[in-house]
Amino acid sequence: MPTALPTMRRNWLVTIRAYPWTYFVGTVATGVLTVGLAYLAFHAIGGGQVSAVFLADGGTSDYLGYVTVGAAALMFATRMVLWVAKAQITEQREGTLESQLLAPARRLPYLVGVGLQAFTTTVAEVAVMLAFAVAIGVRLPAPDPLALLCAVAAAGVAVFGVSVPLSAIMISVGEAHITQNTLFVGMALLCGFTFPPASLPDPLRWLGEALPLTSGLRALRGATLHHETVGAILPDLLLCAGLGVAYLAAGLRLLGPAERTAVRRGGAA
Amino acid sequence: MSAGIVIERLTKTFPPPRRVFGKRRPAPAPAVDGLSLTIPAGAVTGLLGLNGAGKTTTIKMLATLLRPTSGSATVDGLDVVRDAREVRRRINLIAGGERMVYARMTGRENLWYFGQLYDVPRATLHRRIGELLDLVGLTDAAGTLVERYSRGMRQRLSIARGLINSPAYLLLDEPTLGLDAPIARDLRAVVADLAAGGVGVLLTSHYLAEVEQLCRYVHVIDRGALVAEGSPAELTAGTRLPHTVELTLTDPAPDATKAVDALAARAGAEVWHDTDIDGRPRVTLRHPDDLAGELTTTVVRAGGAIARVEVSPPTLEDAILAMAAR
């Protein structure tokens, strides 16, 4: 890892010196609001009960636990994407992309380094959101530790994989906001973060299955809400990680031409 | 394996800008058009041309940042497309302007990070960082965040970054842009030392005096194609631009004036007479050859007393401007 660890250290140095508080507040606030509103709706509108439809589609009567895991996963996904997918366009904006590309270092370890730093930061931020959920009375059952670890790892691979083609698109078109928000809207709608994907029309449900986060979220919920073992969630783990690797492979193929497009366009993105 | 950077019929055509509606625009003219040249090790080679001539595109292809549309470029026999990663170990690029380094890291941290990207061994890197900071005069500011650096300091750090991998070939694209005169002079000395130590340097610069001072050989390109090449002296001589000889007499000397006019008529030189700021007679002669010797001899033989002679040979800048005007 001759490039990954120095890149991780570099990002730590920069993050400590200029921590993006606005991003932190925005992301944590979104997670907190999602859980808070779900709490209010569950007690004030649902009377503390879930419908038979939710029970059938979501596979649980623990609505708050369902939403809390989903909100934590959404927060994890958006933060990781913001760090990893935007790494290169940030380099482009700061004028360092060409000095990066000049070096013989490969792109994958560079992005892994960004991802490792992002992972540690994001886990801390998700912990803040989960602490809020616990404070308002959400009780999550003790998960199977190994299953949870595997689910988090698979979700990490998935989010990292999705971020790489997104990075290529961003530097190629020289734009980040529309690109990232299109993905975020798609993820929030299709992956089942706050409601069961079974509630969606079939075409959208299948579209959601093409995103690795859908299976990753099923694995996470299985490990946390249902105390399932690794064996029980293995199909979802494999699907999630497999799709993540496929997105990663596609992204790495796209990166080279995208980088040359960015160099050709020159200047700031 | 051929040593040096060898460019053969290198061409780069950029795709036309995309349109959402309407017909696709026709392909623009090539930015680099069949360029062939060689950059040897151990010498500074100039690449000159006006804005838009294709200098930066050529340098970016050599730096593996862009791919040629056709033709080839090799670095010590390694193809810049096929063997891009190995080429990157042997080259580096320093571009003008203060970017290419991280603002929220210190100078030392920047060099450490880039050293890691080039896989410089740890023990070597530590020593090299110290040497480079010393070389660019940033030792005292090594622990300061780059965002607090002045423009010149950032550019100096960028130069140190470009040397972190001890490149065998250095591509310099306007390296002294924005630098104070003493720093620019120091950089020229560094470049000359690097070349003397065996590094092959390709230099583009708008400061043609810099090119004239540093480059053993110069390639001039226009609209992506090679239009002239040679040493700065050969290029200047090749344009047949006039030398200007300005001779000031101590006192008016009508015989000398007549003799000078006769010389000018015989040689086909432009001549004009005026007085200098002290009111002394002055004659100016312009001719592709240096007529200073003949002029002084003529004046002395005609009884004139010379106060001052100044010869202005044509510069590389004059030559480039003349080529551009053709």
Interface residues (C-beta under 8 A of the other chain):
Chain A: P2 T3 P6 T7 R10 L13 V14 R17 A18 E94 G95 T96 E98 S99 Q100 L101 L102 A103 P104 A105 R106 R260 V263 R264
Chain B: F14 K60 A63 T64 L65 L66 R67 R85 E86 R88 R89 I91 N92 L93 A95 G97 R99 M100 V101 Y102 A103 R104 M105 E109 W112 Y113 F114 Q116 L117 Y118 D119 L145 S158 R161 N165
